[in-house]
Amino acid sequence: MPDVKHFDPDAALDTVVRLFWHQGVATTGIQDIVTATGLNRSSLYATFGGKQELYLAALERYREQWSRPAFRGLAEDRRGLPAVAEFFDALITVRCSGAYARWGCLVSNAQAGAENGDPDVRAFLDRHHEELREALHAVLLVAEAEGQLAPATDPATAADLLALLTYGVNLRSRAGAEAGSLSATVVAALGSLGGRPAE
């Protein structure tokens, strides 16, 4: 007779996402995960594997729940630079206020941490970066078509710039940077592309 799980793996994984996101991977042990989820070690190992497998699953869950909806909304927005400004406004708001203030971004935290030395983590980070860059490139192509970019501005290069700015907002907010300071930097970056943030 097959073993029947008496817990919700999705709910457990959501808890683990928040744990890794808030505490960081290096300082989170299996016992922390056991305590946070209320599961025993054997259930965790049987369902997810070890800590590294659990971390990779958490990264994928974070991408599905947080990153991809934001990227999809950005890529499909036909307003151009105002959509970029709105994307950064929303990012700064969630990074600097509310339930997840000062947590940074689980993916950006991985970019800066020792965990990016793992080949599977690095491959995930590369895929995630490309998705972010593609979303930014798509909306910048709209901006170019609408005449919102300065003549010398290349949408592909600008997408690289704004992807790096996204990581900067995530990491600096975790370090305590104020929303106003981050917003001023975004305004300057968008101004350098030839546009202004949405009113």
C-alpha positions, 0 to 999 in steps of 0.5 A: 500500500503506498505511503499517504502524506499527511501534510500539504507539500505545497504549504510546507514548501511555501514555509521553506521559501519564506525561511530561506528568503528571510534568514538566508540559506547558509544560516538555515539548518535542517532543524530550522526547517523542521521547526518551521514546517512542523514536519519530521526529518524523514518526511522532509527527506522523503518528499524533497530530498536534502537541504540542497534539493529543498533549496532548489525547489524553493527557488523554483517556487519563488520564481513561479509565485513572485518573479514570473507574474511580474515579468509577464506583466512587464513584458505584456505592458504596451505603455513602454517606459511608464510600465518600467517605472511602475515595475520599479515602484512596485519592487521598491514598495514590496522591498521596503514596506509590508510583510517582506520589507528588508528581506530582499529577493530570494534570487538576488540573495542567491546571486550574492551568496556562496550558494551560487557556487553550486552548478544547479543554483548557478544554472537557475540564476542564469535562467532567471536572469534571462527571463528578467532581461527578456521582459525588460527588453520586450517593454523597451522595444515598445518604448523605442517604437513609441519614441520614448528612448533617446536616439542613441539608446539600444533596447538590448543594452538598456535591458542589461542596465535595468536588470542590474538595477533590479538586483541593486534595488533588491540587495540595497533594500535588504541592507536598509536603503530607504525607498526614497533613495532607491526611487531617486536612483531609478528616476536617474536611470530612466532619465538616462534612457531618455524617459521619465517615470510615470506621473 
